């Protein structure tokens, strides 16, 4: 009987924290994807700089 009570308590605690854990996992996954995209952008920028190309601003080349 005591084991069943402990299992019920554990399930209730897990059920209580499940939404928060889900949001945490989603947030971590988003940060990992964003870091990967940033690394790809940095690598692409580094290749352009190695070839001697100039960086363009948000508005492109100014005249």
SVG drawing of the C-alpha trace seen along z (x, -y; Angstrom):
<svg xmlns="http://www.w3.org/2000/svg" viewBox="-2 -57 43 59">
<polyline fill="none" stroke="black" stroke-width="0.4" points="0.0,0.0 2.8,-2.4 4.5,-1.7 1.2,-2.6 1.0,-5.9 4.5,-6.7 3.9,-5.9 0.7,-8.1 2.7,-11.0 5.4,-10.7 2.9,-10.6 1.1,-13.7 4.4,-15.6 5.4,-14.6 2.0,-15.5 2.2,-18.9 5.6,-19.7 5.0,-18.2 3.9,-21.5 6.9,-23.4 9.3,-20.7 7.8,-20.7 8.3,-24.4 11.8,-24.1 12.6,-21.4 11.1,-23.5 13.1,-26.5 16.4,-24.6 15.6,-23.1 15.0,-26.6 18.3,-27.9 20.2,-25.0 18.6,-25.6 19.3,-29.4 23.0,-28.7 23.3,-26.4 21.9,-29.0 24.1,-31.7 27.2,-29.4 26.2,-28.8 25.8,-32.6 29.2,-33.2 30.8,-30.5 29.3,-32.0 30.4,-35.5 33.9,-34.2 34.1,-32.6 33.1,-35.8 35.7,-37.8 38.3,-35.2 37.5,-35.8 37.9,-39.5 34.2,-40.4 32.9,-43.4 29.9,-43.1 26.7,-44.8 24.5,-46.5 20.8,-46.0 20.0,-48.4 22.6,-46.8 25.2,-48.8 25.0,-52.5 25.8,-54.8"/>
</svg>
